[in-house]
Amino acid sequence: MKTGKLIVFSAPSGSGKTTIVRYLLSKPELNLDFSISAASRPPREDEVDGKDYYFLSLEDFKKKIKNDEFLEWEEVYRDNFYGTLKTEIDRIWASGKNVIFDIDVVGGLDIKHIYPEQTLAVFVKPPSIEELKIRLKKRKTESEDKINMRVAKASIELATAPQFDFIIENNDLQKALDEAYNLVSDFVNADK
């Protein structure tokens, strides 16, 4: 099977990685398709199974782990698993496209480790932890406890930033979008 390239965007929750990934997906010249992660949590109000995530029961998720069906997976919070199914990469590569991920830092680094030459790993850094907390509160999707949990995890995630190929500081969204576009464009066109 022909293989393409893998573009990983990782960041603490609220850093803007999803906004950046959606922007890049809107650029047909980059030839990208989104890797839909699997999750063991129920969908949020506006999420669609098979589009935003593959929503699996905890039991199904654990069965797929046991059967080695994941490229990478992690228990992000207790009984809250996320991962990338191997079939998802196969699906995108079979269509002749490059894979783009919106994924947590552990999963992103795992993919870079498995496919070091084919992967561009980008870390999106928030301007500050305080700004991150403000962004998470503005979403109005989670409780104060959940936000505090995410902020605590962000400090740990920020320490992994130097392990990525590039760090984009999302202080000015347009500047971050332009920087991401240029990095991805250079990477996908490097062998042409």
N, C-alpha and C positions, 0 to 999 in steps of 0.2 A: 504494500500500500504506500502511496506517495504520502510523505509527511510535510507539514508546513511548519510555521514558526509559532511560538508560544509567547504571548505578551501578558505578563502578570502585573496587575496593579493591586498593591496591598497598602493598608493604612489602618490606623485606629478608626473606629466607628465615628462618623461625623466629620472626617477630614476632607471629604469631597471626592473620593475615588469613584463612586457610582456616577456622579455628574460627569466626571472626566471620561469614564468608560462609555457612557451613553453618547457623548459628543464624538468620540472616536468611531463608534459604530455607525454614526450618521455620515461618515466619509467613505463612499464606495471605493475610492482609489486605494484605500488601505487593505481592502479585501479581508475584512475581519468578520468573525462570527463569535457570538457570546457563548462562553462555556457556562451552562446552567448547572449550578451546584445542587447537590442533594442536601436536605435538611431534615432533622428529626423533630422539628417544631411545627406547630400548626401555622397555616398562612395568616399573615396580617390582613387587615380589611381589604386592601387594594391589590393583594398579591394573587397571582394565577399559577396553578400547578402546571409545570411543563414550560412555563415562560419565565417566571422569576426564580423559581426553585423546583426541584422534584421533591415534593413533600412526602416523606416516608414515615411510617410509624417507627418508634424506637426499636421495636422487635425486628422490623424489616431492615433497618439501617445496620443493626448488629449482625444480622444474617449475611448482608452484603460484605461487611468487614471480614467475617469468617471465611467467606467464599473468595476473598481477594479481588473483589470487583472494583475497588477504589484505587485511583492513581495516588491520592492523598486523602486523609481524613483527620479530623481532630474533634475532641470533645471540648468545645469552646467554653461552655458553661456546663454545670452538672446536668447530665442526661440531655444535653443540647448538642447534637453532633452535626457537623457540616463536612462535606467532602466532594471530591470530583470523581465521578464514575469514569472508568476507562472507556466505556462505550461512547461517552460524550466527546472525547478527543477524536476517537475513530470516526464518529459521525461528521465532525467538522472537517477533518482532514480529507475524508472521502469526497466532500463537496468542493475540494480544492482551495479551501480558505485557511487563513491563519486564525489561531484561537486566542481570544482575549479573555482574561480572567479578572473578576472583581472578587478578591479573596483575602482571607485573613493572612497575617504575616507568616505564621507557621506553615500553612499550606503553600503560600507563595514561594517560600524558601525551599520547601520539599520539592516542588516542581522544578525549580532552578537546579537543585541537586541531581534530580533524575535526568533532566535534559539540559545540561550546562551550555552546550553550544547553540541550541535552538531557542533558548529562552532569554527574553529581555525582562528583567525584574525591576519594577519601578515602585518606590516607596513614596506615598503622598503624605507630606507632613503638615499638620495644622500649624498656624502661627504660634499658638500656645495652648496649654492645657485649659486655661480659662476660656479661651475662644471656643475650644472643642465642647466644653460643658454648655456654653451658650447655644451653640448649634444643635446639640442633642436636645436641649429643652425646647427650642423652637419647633422641632419636629412634632412634639406633642404625641409621640407614639409609645412612650415608655414611662414607667413610674420613676419617682425620684431614686429609689433603691437601685433600679436597673441602670439608670444614668450614672449613679455613683460607681456601680460595678464596672461599667464601660470606661469611665474616666480612670479608675484604678488600673484597669487592664492596659489603657493607652500608655501609661508611663513605662510599662514593661515592653510594649510593642515599639515605642519610640527608640528604645535601646537597640533594637535590631536593624534600624535604618541603614547603618554602615555596611551591612551584609548584602544590600541590594546594589544593582548596577548603577542606578541613578536615584536621586532624591529630588522630588519637586515640592517646594514649599507653596502650599495653597493659601497665600495671603491675598492675592489678586487673582480672581477666577479666570479672567481672560488671559492673563499672562501664563497661568498654570495650564490652561487648555492649549495655548500655542506651543508651550514647551513640550507637553505630552505629544501633540501632533508631530512635531519635528523629530522627537526621539523615535516614535513608532514608525514614521515614514522612512527615516534613515535605516532603521533595523529591517523592515520588511523588504526594502529595495536594495539591500547591501549586496546580494548575490546576482542581481540582474545585470 
